[in-house]
Each structure stands twice: as C-alpha cells, then as structure tokens.
Amino acid sequence: MNRNNVIFMSLGLIVVLGLGVYFLSNMPGRDDEVAEMPPITNPSGPGEPSNIPSQPQTGSPDQGVGGPRASEEDPLEGNVSQLAMDFTLKNLEGEDVSLSDFRGKYVFVNFWATWCVYCDLEMPDLQALSINNDDLVVLAVNVREDEKTVRDYIEKGGYTFPVVLDTQGDVNSIYSVTAYPTTFFIDKEGILLAYFPGMLTPELMEEGLKLLREN
C-alpha cells in the first residue's frame, strides 16, 4: 500500500467518524438542556398567561393552594372557604410585608414579572382598581427578579400598590403558580375564594371584587 492510499484511507475514516458523532448527537429523544422560553409578544387576550421560563423550583409544592382550575363558565370560581397560606416578603424599601398584614381588607395577590407582556398590559388596570377601591389591596408579588429591575419598572409605570419580592420563588412554589400573571382573590378574613390564571380585564377585576364583597 503506497503513501497516497494511506492518506486517503485516513481522511475517509475521519469523515465517517465525524458523521457518526453528528447523527448520534441529533437523535430524537436526546435530553438537551431546555432553553429559557422568551416572553410572549403577541397576547391574544385574558386567560392566556405567559409561560414561566424554565428554572429551578424551590419551596414546598405539596403545600400548594391552587386547587381546581377556574371554570370557563365562571373564570373566578375556584377555592371556596380555604385559608390562604400566609407569607412574608421584603418590599422595595426592604421592609417585611406579610399577607396577614392586610386582614380586614380584600386582597388581590398578583404574581407577575417585568418580562411578562400580559402582566404589563394588566398593570394599569390594577392600579386604577386599587386607587378607586379603598377596601381593596392589590399585593403584587414579583418572582425571581432583582430589586433594581423591579423598582425601575414600578417607578416608570407610576404604580402605587404594594410590591414585594419573591426573589427565590418560594411563595410562587407554595401557591403552585405555573404561569404569569396569576391572581388570587382573598377576603377580609384571609380566606382564598378564587384565583385566575391569566390576564385580568377590568371587567374580570370588577367581577373578582364583587365575588369577594358578596361572600
């Protein structure tokens, strides 16, 4: 075997090995790392929450209070007479804020993120609802974002309702939130009456407040 034949055989072997590695690495079912899902940029309306990007979960999901999903006929019909899990988080001033601090008022606990388009669309209506109803507190729970990012967003929007930081996602996990925005409706005694996974329209917000006042 001459030198040229040896060279050609070596090159051929390299090509075959390279193709083998390529096809093995692209076989169906391969467990590739899941990339973070980008925020939705073309919302189609209420009830279509943005998916949460893939990331480690913390907390105790087995203690979740999500319960049965709201029905299509009555989107605010959910948990009845269930005590909402209390929690304490820091606000943008570094102060401790607990859900139980707002006993005696109706509470919308709204889980959100700055990257969530539906949350952004919902915020001005939550602000208006908060201003126009003295018996209601909108408690905005930001999940897994840093204080500066959240502060810049809140200040730019001119929002005045209380905002707390669930930086590790513990409360998010306890409440079994899987998409943003998700809002929980809690009465004056701290009873969770219903929840809604998706963007609330002003009409749904009023329906939620009516539900709280009538129970």
C-alpha positions as CSV (number, residue, x, y, z in Angstrom):
1,M,0.0,0.0,0.0
2,N,1.5,3.3,-1.1
3,R,1.6,6.5,0.9
4,N,-1.3,8.2,-1.1
5,N,-3.6,5.3,-0.3
6,V,-2.9,5.5,3.4
7,I,-3.6,9.2,3.4
8,F,-7.0,8.7,1.5
9,M,-8.0,5.9,3.9
10,S,-7.2,8.1,6.9
11,L,-9.2,11.0,5.6
12,G,-12.2,8.7,4.9
13,L,-12.1,7.3,8.4
14,I,-12.1,10.8,9.9
15,V,-15.2,11.7,7.8
16,V,-17.0,8.6,8.8
17,L,-16.3,9.2,12.5
18,G,-17.4,12.8,12.2
19,L,-20.7,11.9,10.6
20,G,-21.3,9.2,13.2
21,V,-20.9,11.7,16.1
22,Y,-23.2,14.2,14.4
23,F,-26.1,11.8,13.9
24,L,-25.8,10.4,17.4
25,S,-25.8,13.9,18.9
26,N,-29.0,14.8,17.0
27,M,-31.0,11.6,17.5
28,P,-34.7,12.2,18.6
29,G,-35.2,12.0,22.4
30,R,-31.9,13.4,23.3
31,D,-32.1,15.3,26.6
32,D,-30.8,18.6,25.6
33,E,-30.8,21.5,28.0
34,V,-34.1,23.3,27.9
35,A,-33.6,26.9,26.8
36,E,-35.5,29.7,28.6
37,M,-38.8,30.4,26.9
38,P,-39.0,34.0,25.7
39,P,-41.9,36.2,26.8
40,I,-45.0,36.2,24.7
41,T,-45.0,39.2,22.4
42,N,-48.5,38.8,20.8
43,P,-51.0,38.4,23.6
44,S,-54.5,37.3,22.4
45,G,-56.4,38.3,25.5
46,P,-57.4,37.4,29.0
47,G,-56.9,33.8,30.1
48,E,-53.7,33.4,28.1
49,P,-50.9,33.7,30.7
50,S,-47.2,33.9,29.7
51,N,-45.3,30.7,30.4
52,I,-42.6,30.9,33.1
53,P,-39.1,30.4,31.8
54,S,-37.6,27.1,32.8
55,Q,-35.7,27.4,36.1
56,P,-35.1,25.6,39.3
57,Q,-38.1,25.4,41.7
58,T,-37.9,26.0,45.4
59,G,-40.3,25.9,48.3
60,S,-42.9,23.2,49.0
61,P,-45.1,22.5,46.0
62,D,-47.0,19.9,48.1
63,Q,-48.3,22.7,50.2
64,G,-49.8,24.5,47.2
65,V,-53.1,26.2,47.4
66,G,-54.0,26.3,43.7
67,G,-56.8,23.8,43.9
68,P,-59.2,23.2,41.0
69,R,-58.7,25.5,38.0
70,A,-61.3,28.2,37.3
71,S,-64.0,27.1,35.0
72,E,-64.7,28.6,31.6
73,E,-68.3,29.4,32.6
74,D,-67.2,31.3,35.7
75,P,-63.5,32.1,35.5
76,L,-63.4,33.4,39.0
77,E,-64.9,30.2,40.5
78,G,-62.2,28.3,42.4
79,N,-61.3,27.6,46.0
80,V,-64.1,28.3,48.4
81,S,-63.5,28.7,52.2
82,Q,-59.8,27.8,52.2
83,L,-57.4,29.8,54.3
84,A,-54.8,31.4,52.1
85,M,-51.2,30.5,53.0
86,D,-49.6,33.4,54.8
87,F,-46.2,34.6,53.7
88,T,-43.7,37.4,54.5
89,L,-41.5,39.1,51.8
90,K,-39.5,42.3,51.5
91,N,-40.9,45.3,49.7
92,L,-38.9,47.7,47.6
93,E,-37.9,49.6,50.8
94,G,-36.5,46.5,52.4
95,E,-39.4,46.2,54.9
96,D,-41.1,42.9,55.8
97,V,-44.7,42.7,54.4
98,S,-47.0,39.8,55.2
99,L,-50.2,38.8,53.6
100,S,-51.8,38.7,57.1
101,D,-51.0,42.5,57.4
102,F,-54.0,43.2,55.2
103,R,-56.6,41.3,57.2
104,G,-59.8,43.5,57.2
105,K,-59.4,44.3,53.5
106,Y,-60.0,42.4,50.3
107,V,-56.7,41.4,48.7
108,F,-55.8,40.6,45.1
109,V,-52.4,38.7,45.3
110,N,-51.0,39.1,41.8
111,F,-47.9,37.0,40.8
112,W,-46.0,38.8,38.0
113,A,-42.7,39.5,36.3
114,T,-41.4,42.5,34.4
115,W,-40.7,40.4,31.2
116,C,-44.3,39.2,31.1
117,V,-46.3,41.1,28.4
118,Y,-49.7,40.2,29.9
119,C,-48.6,41.4,33.3
120,D,-47.5,44.7,31.7
121,L,-50.9,45.1,30.0
122,E,-52.7,44.3,33.2
123,M,-50.8,46.7,35.5
124,P,-52.5,50.0,34.6
125,D,-55.9,48.4,35.3
126,L,-54.8,47.0,38.6
127,Q,-53.5,50.5,39.5
128,A,-56.9,52.1,38.7
129,L,-58.7,49.4,40.6
130,S,-56.5,49.9,43.6
131,I,-57.0,53.7,43.6
132,N,-60.8,53.5,43.2
133,N,-61.5,50.9,45.9
134,D,-60.4,51.8,49.4
135,D,-61.5,48.4,50.7
136,L,-59.1,46.6,48.3
137,V,-55.3,45.9,48.4
138,V,-53.5,44.8,45.3
139,L,-50.4,43.0,46.5
140,A,-48.0,42.5,43.6
141,V,-45.6,39.6,44.1
142,N,-42.7,39.8,41.7
143,V,-41.0,36.5,41.2
144,R,-37.3,35.9,40.8
145,E,-36.2,39.3,39.7
146,D,-33.7,41.7,41.3
147,E,-34.8,44.8,43.3
148,K,-33.4,47.3,40.8
149,T,-35.2,45.8,37.8
150,V,-38.5,45.8,39.7
151,R,-38.0,49.2,41.2
152,D,-37.2,50.8,37.8
153,Y,-40.3,49.2,36.3
154,I,-42.7,50.3,39.1
155,E,-41.3,53.8,39.2
156,K,-41.6,54.2,35.4
157,G,-45.2,53.0,35.5
158,G,-46.1,55.2,38.5
159,Y,-47.7,52.2,40.3
160,T,-48.5,52.8,44.0
161,F,-49.9,49.5,45.2
162,P,-47.6,47.4,47.4
163,V,-44.9,45.3,45.7
164,V,-42.9,42.5,47.3
165,L,-40.0,40.5,46.0
166,D,-40.2,36.7,45.9
167,T,-36.5,36.5,44.9
168,Q,-36.1,32.8,45.4
169,G,-39.6,31.8,44.1
170,D,-40.6,30.2,47.5
171,V,-44.0,31.8,47.6
172,N,-44.5,31.2,43.9
173,S,-44.0,27.4,44.6
174,I,-46.2,27.3,47.6
175,Y,-49.0,28.8,45.6
176,S,-48.3,26.5,42.7
177,V,-48.1,29.3,40.2
178,T,-47.2,28.0,36.8
179,A,-47.8,31.0,34.5
180,Y,-47.9,34.8,34.8
181,P,-49.9,36.7,35.6
182,T,-51.9,34.7,38.1
183,T,-54.2,36.4,40.7
184,F,-55.6,35.0,43.9
185,F,-58.8,36.6,45.4
186,I,-58.7,36.7,49.2
187,D,-61.4,38.1,51.5
188,K,-61.2,40.2,54.7
189,E,-60.8,37.1,56.9
190,G,-57.9,35.7,54.8
191,I,-60.0,33.1,53.0
192,L,-59.0,32.3,49.4
193,L,-62.2,32.3,47.4
194,A,-60.9,32.0,43.9
195,Y,-58.0,32.5,41.5
196,F,-57.5,33.3,37.8
197,P,-54.5,32.1,35.7
198,G,-54.2,34.8,33.1
199,M,-54.5,38.5,32.3
200,L,-57.5,40.1,34.0
201,T,-59.5,42.6,32.1
202,P,-61.2,45.5,34.0
203,E,-64.5,43.5,33.8
204,L,-62.9,40.4,35.4
205,M,-61.3,42.6,38.1
206,E,-64.7,44.0,39.0
207,E,-66.2,40.5,38.9
208,G,-63.5,39.3,41.3
209,L,-64.1,42.2,43.7
210,K,-67.8,41.6,43.5
211,L,-67.2,37.9,44.4
212,L,-65.2,39.0,47.5
213,R,-67.8,41.5,48.7
214,E,-70.7,39.1,48.3
215,N,-69.1,36.2,50.3
